[in-house]
């Protein structure tokens, strides 16, 4: 029964990801914490591994299509890998000092991101249009690494935003073809969530049985969502989903 419930959660999250493109971390983590009552720190580690597994297929597709800028991925991961290490190390330090109080810190941090990320998603189309109007640019390698550092730190402590935060920063400061932007973002997110989940795994913050059950449902859910995405009003669904996430973020801040 427990396996069935977790698989159904994975199926629902996978379907929504396939339909809307909204990141798995944003959708899954609140459900793990509030719905399945997984301790926040273990939920973060498990969510990171789930996100890593779900990005493997898409990363392979983009690499084969040549829609990935290797130099950008390299610059980002040079910053995001140590950023993730710092984030996970901070959680371990807080757990050693405050015990279970670290879970409250994570809940607040996730709540803030659940307000920031859906707000960005509301305006993503306008930001993309503005970015498309700019000439292609390639600012300094160091600046991209700084973007990675910030994103990696946030992902290390929350597992949320491995794709959306980097995408937002890239759209604000750089201009590439949309398909290249997406491909580059996904491959970097794969590497970042891989590093983050490994760090959490070493700290015993990953429930592999939970992740397995979620993936069991998310794979067919993702296929169904991709099929439905051409048959349902996705923009309205994204707006409703963002509103729910904003409300969830507010609740997490008040808990």
Secondary structure, 3 states (H helix, E strand, C coil): CHHHHHHHHHHHHHHHHHHHCCCHHHHHHHHHHHHCCCCHHHHHHHHHHHHHHHHHHHHHHHHHHCCCCHHHHHHHHHHHHHHHHHHHHHHHHHHHHHCCHHHHHHHHHHHHHHHHHHHHHHCHHHHHHHHHHCCCECCCHHHHHHHHHHHHHHHHHHCCCCCHHHHHHHHHHCECCHHHHHHHHHHHHHHHHHHHHHHHHHCCCCCHHHHHHHHHHHHHHHHHHHHHCCCCCHHHHHHHHHHHHHHHHHHHHHC
